[in-house]
Amino acid sequence: MSYDQLKSVGTFKNIEAKKLSNYIFEQLQEAIVLKELLPGEQLPPERELCKIFNTSRITMREAIAVLKEEGFIEQIRGAKGGTFILPLTTQNIERTRSKVLSDKEKYLQLFEYRSVIEPEVARLAVKNISENELKILSSINEEMKREKNREEFRSLDVQFHLMLGKCSKNQYFEQAVRMIRLQVNPVLDILPFNDVVHEKSYMEHIQLLEAIESGNAEQAYKSMAIHINTTNSKLFELL
């Protein structure tokens, strides 16, 4: 095959060189978006971060600078200073809303993809979940029932869905759930959060857990589909 023929195939794309600091930024951003790092929490000191990522201070400072520029962190000087995760702001919400509205088709496809993947994950979990994993899921959900703080609740909700992905015992489904949550979490942040939303989410998780515990794969599939569609319908309203 000639060079021109190879170019015309359309499968190959230009590769852009990525700085090491971009990879570090993406990992820290992912942890913040997935609520693994919560607002108000302090990042480890620069020296410790360099050890964690096995990188230089210059590279780490570049990654931190991008996080700050994107509104994920703030840096405070002084004896009680450090680098802290910022809470959700009106500016973040409006930026996400604009992003969603400017790329509707992408998000419609994401919601459609999620409605296929996560119910199937629930079905697989019925066959593959261990007794200990079921206890962990139930424990997370009970914490959600008690938690009234929006960010803490959302963090537990992410843990619940990621744990369920792990219980599928299929690395591709597990990775798919994590990718979905990474994309959809900023959108979920702009939806209302109140006692009604709190109770509904908790009860839908209960129905799902009951189906899993009873070994009813089809009911688990349906319960997750209902749970996903509840959220999707609210997201569709944004579009």
Buried (B, 14 or more C-beta within 10 A) or exposed (E): EEEEEEEEEEEEEEEEEEEBBBBBBBEBBBBBBBBBBBBEEBBEEEEEBBEEBEBEEEBBEBBBBBBBEBEBBEEEEEEEEBBBBBEBEEEBEEBBBEEBEEEEEEBBEBBEBBBEBBBBBBBBBBEEBEEEBBEBBBBBBBBBBEBEEBBBBBBBBBBBBBBBBBBBBBEEBBEBBBBBBBBBBBBBBBEEBEEEBBEEBBEBBBBBBEBBBEEBBEBBBBBBBEBBBEBBEBBEEBE
